[in-house]
């Protein structure tokens, strides 16, 4: 069956379900019927970002803390200015 995209039911009849599941889920490979070849699925930008965040936890925590404190600082300065204007 060269050039035929298998489904799980067809593979189950052939007894090769585990290989198809591994190909689709673990290796992220799919069959492109128009080009008649296997292709790797691309990784989304969100999963790349999440992988980087998990790898660089200290840097991510530092950056998030910096932006949080900067926002709190601006809010407190604005609040102080309003108090000074009301005097």
C-alpha positions, -999 to 999 in steps of 0.1 A, spaced: 0 0 0 26 25 -9 14 61 -10 -16 54 11 -23 73 43 -31 48 70 -58 53 96 -58 37 130 -85 12 120 -65 1 90 -34 -3 110 -53 -22 137 -62 -48 111 -25 -51 102 -15 -52 138 8 -22 138 -11 2 160 17 10 184 41 21 157 15 44 142 7 59 176 44 64 183 49 80 148 20 104 153 24 113 190 60 110 201 80 116 169 55 143 156 57 129 121 27 129 97 22 116 62 16 143 36 -6 127 9 -1 153 -18 37 151 -16 38 114 -9 62 117 20 65 119 58 69 154 73 78 166 107 53 188 125 65 223 133 67 234 169 44 263 179 58 295 193 40 290 225 56 257 232 90 271 223 84 300 248 72 276 275 102 254 270 125 284 274 107 296 305 110 262 321 147 260 313 156 295 326 135 298 357 157 323 376 160 347 347 122 345 341 114 351 377 138 381 378 123 396 347 87 391 359 96 406 393 113 436 377 82 444 356 59 439 386 79 462 408 81 488 380 44 489 375 38 491 413 63 519 415 46 539 387 12 534 404 26 546 438 42 577 422 9 586 405 -9 582 438 16 603 456 13 631 430 -25 631 434 -21 634 472 3 664 467 -21 681 443 -50 678 467 -30 697 495 
